[in-house]
Amino acid sequence: MGRPRKNTGRNPKDEIRYRTNRQIRVPQVRVVGDGIENPGVYPTQEAMKMADEMELDLVEISPKADPPVCRIIDYQKFLYQQKKKQKEQKQKSVQVSVKEVRFGPNTDEHDYNFKLKHAEKFLTDGDKVKAFVFFKGRSILFKEKGEILLLRLAQDLEEVGKVEQMPRLEGKRMTMFLSPKKKK
């Protein structure tokens, strides 16, 4: 067996690898870039000479194109910009979490109001709410009570959220999903 790999804290599969300079082994490439006077299709050797003259790298951007598209740029600067773009995209993506609110079929008024306030807070914070009534033992006979309770919750929360899925019985649970309304 070989020597164990040093853990650098980065996953090598996360990084996108681009072929550069001598790694590009196709006869012709389409050269694009900022400092190129006349972009177009060139033999690979000529494109590498152009990159050497500019003291930059020939980087294969789109290997699946016909012919492959290459750009003459500083490779390290290019990688830095790619990581920066990925980081910005990651920051822009919004994580939506689902919060649960659990009821019994015979939940009294005080408990209902307490859980209603929690559900309202979750929705105003931008989280989805999974409200469910859990039936124990013979309480499954009161399916209608559970459905009425969930519909009442949906009605009380209609100003801050909208029903994504109507109450549905799954085994011993009746579940309903609410999502926050978009802010104007």
C-alpha positions as CSV (number, residue, x, y, z in Angstrom):
1,M,0.0,0.0,0.0
2,G,1.1,3.5,-0.6
3,R,1.6,6.4,1.7
4,P,-1.6,7.9,3.2
5,R,-2.6,11.2,1.6
6,K,-2.1,14.3,3.6
7,N,-5.5,15.9,4.6
8,T,-5.4,19.4,3.2
9,G,-8.9,20.2,4.3
10,R,-10.0,20.5,0.7
11,N,-11.8,17.8,-1.3
12,P,-10.0,17.3,-4.6
13,K,-13.3,16.4,-6.3
14,D,-14.7,19.8,-5.4
15,E,-12.2,21.6,-7.6
16,I,-12.8,21.8,-11.3
17,R,-9.7,20.8,-13.2
18,Y,-8.8,22.6,-16.4
19,R,-6.2,21.3,-18.9
20,T,-3.5,23.8,-19.5
21,N,-0.6,24.3,-22.0
22,R,1.1,20.9,-22.8
23,Q,-1.9,18.9,-21.3
24,I,-4.0,20.1,-24.3
25,R,-3.6,17.3,-26.9
26,V,-6.0,18.2,-29.7
27,P,-4.8,19.4,-33.2
28,Q,-6.8,22.6,-33.2
29,V,-8.4,24.9,-30.6
30,R,-10.6,28.0,-30.7
31,V,-8.8,30.8,-28.9
32,V,-10.7,33.5,-27.1
33,G,-9.6,36.1,-24.6
34,D,-9.2,39.7,-23.7
35,G,-5.8,40.4,-25.2
36,I,-6.2,38.5,-28.5
37,E,-6.3,40.7,-31.6
38,N,-8.1,38.2,-33.8
39,P,-9.8,35.3,-31.9
40,G,-10.5,32.2,-34.0
41,V,-9.4,28.6,-34.7
42,Y,-5.6,28.0,-34.4
43,P,-3.4,24.9,-34.4
44,T,-2.7,24.0,-30.7
45,Q,1.1,24.6,-31.1
46,E,0.5,28.1,-32.5
47,A,-1.9,28.9,-29.7
48,M,0.7,27.8,-27.1
49,K,3.3,30.1,-28.8
50,M,0.8,33.0,-28.6
51,A,0.3,32.3,-24.8
52,D,4.1,32.1,-24.3
53,E,4.7,35.4,-26.0
54,M,2.2,37.0,-23.7
55,E,3.7,35.2,-20.7
56,L,0.3,33.7,-19.9
57,D,-1.2,30.2,-20.0
58,L,-3.4,28.5,-22.6
59,V,-6.4,27.1,-20.6
60,E,-9.0,24.8,-22.0
61,I,-12.3,26.3,-21.0
62,S,-14.8,24.2,-22.9
63,P,-13.3,20.8,-23.8
64,K,-16.6,19.4,-25.3
65,A,-16.9,22.1,-28.0
66,D,-15.8,21.4,-31.5
67,P,-13.0,22.5,-31.6
68,P,-12.3,22.9,-27.9
69,V,-12.4,26.5,-26.6
70,C,-9.2,27.8,-25.0
71,R,-8.5,31.1,-23.3
72,I,-5.1,32.8,-22.9
73,I,-5.0,34.0,-19.3
74,D,-3.0,33.7,-16.1
75,Y,-4.1,30.3,-14.8
76,Q,-3.7,31.1,-11.0
77,K,-5.7,34.3,-11.4
78,F,-8.4,32.4,-13.3
79,L,-8.7,29.7,-10.6
80,Y,-9.0,32.5,-8.0
81,Q,-11.8,34.1,-9.9
82,Q,-13.6,30.8,-10.3
83,K,-13.5,30.1,-6.5
84,K,-14.7,33.7,-5.9
85,K,-17.7,33.1,-8.2
86,Q,-18.5,29.8,-6.5
87,K,-18.4,31.5,-3.1
88,E,-20.7,34.3,-4.2
89,Q,-23.2,31.8,-5.7
90,K,-23.1,29.8,-2.4
91,Q,-23.8,33.0,-0.4
92,K,-26.8,33.9,-2.7
93,S,-28.4,30.4,-2.3
94,V,-30.9,30.4,0.5
95,Q,-31.2,27.6,3.0
96,V,-34.8,26.8,3.8
97,S,-35.4,24.8,6.9
98,V,-38.5,23.0,7.9
99,K,-39.8,23.5,11.5
100,E,-42.3,21.1,13.0
101,V,-45.3,21.9,15.1
102,R,-47.0,18.9,16.7
103,F,-50.6,18.7,17.9
104,G,-52.8,16.1,19.5
105,P,-56.4,15.6,18.3
106,N,-57.7,17.0,21.5
107,T,-55.3,20.0,21.9
108,D,-56.9,22.7,24.1
109,E,-57.1,26.4,23.3
110,H,-54.0,27.5,25.3
111,D,-51.7,24.9,23.8
112,Y,-53.1,25.7,20.3
113,N,-52.4,29.5,20.8
114,F,-48.9,28.8,22.1
115,K,-48.1,26.6,19.1
116,L,-49.8,29.1,16.7
117,K,-47.4,31.8,17.9
118,H,-44.4,29.5,17.3
119,A,-45.6,28.6,13.8
120,E,-46.1,32.3,13.0
121,K,-42.6,33.1,14.2
122,F,-41.1,30.3,12.0
123,L,-43.0,31.6,9.0
124,T,-41.9,35.2,9.5
125,D,-38.3,34.0,9.9
126,G,-38.6,32.5,6.4
127,D,-38.8,28.8,7.5
128,K,-41.4,26.3,6.2
129,V,-43.7,24.7,8.8
130,K,-44.7,21.1,9.0
131,A,-47.8,21.0,11.2
132,F,-49.0,17.6,12.2
133,V,-51.6,15.9,14.4
134,F,-50.3,12.7,16.0
135,F,-53.0,10.1,16.8
136,K,-52.3,7.6,19.6
137,G,-54.2,4.4,20.1
138,R,-57.9,4.9,19.5
139,S,-57.7,8.6,19.0
140,I,-57.4,7.8,15.2
141,L,-61.3,7.8,15.4
142,F,-61.1,11.6,15.7
143,K,-59.5,12.2,12.2
144,E,-62.1,14.9,11.6
145,K,-60.9,16.8,14.7
146,G,-57.3,16.7,13.5
147,E,-58.2,17.9,10.1
148,I,-60.4,20.8,11.5
149,L,-57.4,21.7,13.8
150,L,-55.0,21.9,10.9
151,L,-57.4,23.9,8.7
152,R,-58.0,26.3,11.5
153,L,-54.2,26.7,11.9
154,A,-53.9,27.4,8.1
155,Q,-56.7,30.0,8.4
156,D,-55.0,31.7,11.4
157,L,-51.7,31.8,9.6
158,E,-52.9,33.0,6.1
159,E,-51.5,36.5,6.6
160,V,-47.9,35.2,7.0
161,G,-48.0,31.9,5.2
162,K,-49.7,29.8,2.5
163,V,-50.7,26.2,2.5
164,E,-48.3,24.1,0.4
165,Q,-49.9,20.8,1.1
166,M,-53.4,20.3,2.5
167,P,-53.9,18.0,5.5
168,R,-53.2,14.4,4.5
169,L,-53.3,11.3,6.7
170,E,-50.2,9.2,6.6
171,G,-50.3,6.3,9.1
172,K,-51.0,7.7,12.5
173,R,-50.1,11.3,11.5
174,M,-52.1,13.9,9.6
175,T,-49.6,16.3,8.1
176,M,-49.9,19.8,6.5
177,F,-47.1,22.0,5.1
178,L,-47.1,25.8,5.2
179,S,-44.6,28.0,3.4
180,P,-43.9,31.7,4.1
181,K,-45.5,34.3,1.9
182,K,-43.1,36.4,-0.2
183,K,-42.4,39.8,1.2
184,K,-43.4,42.7,-1.1
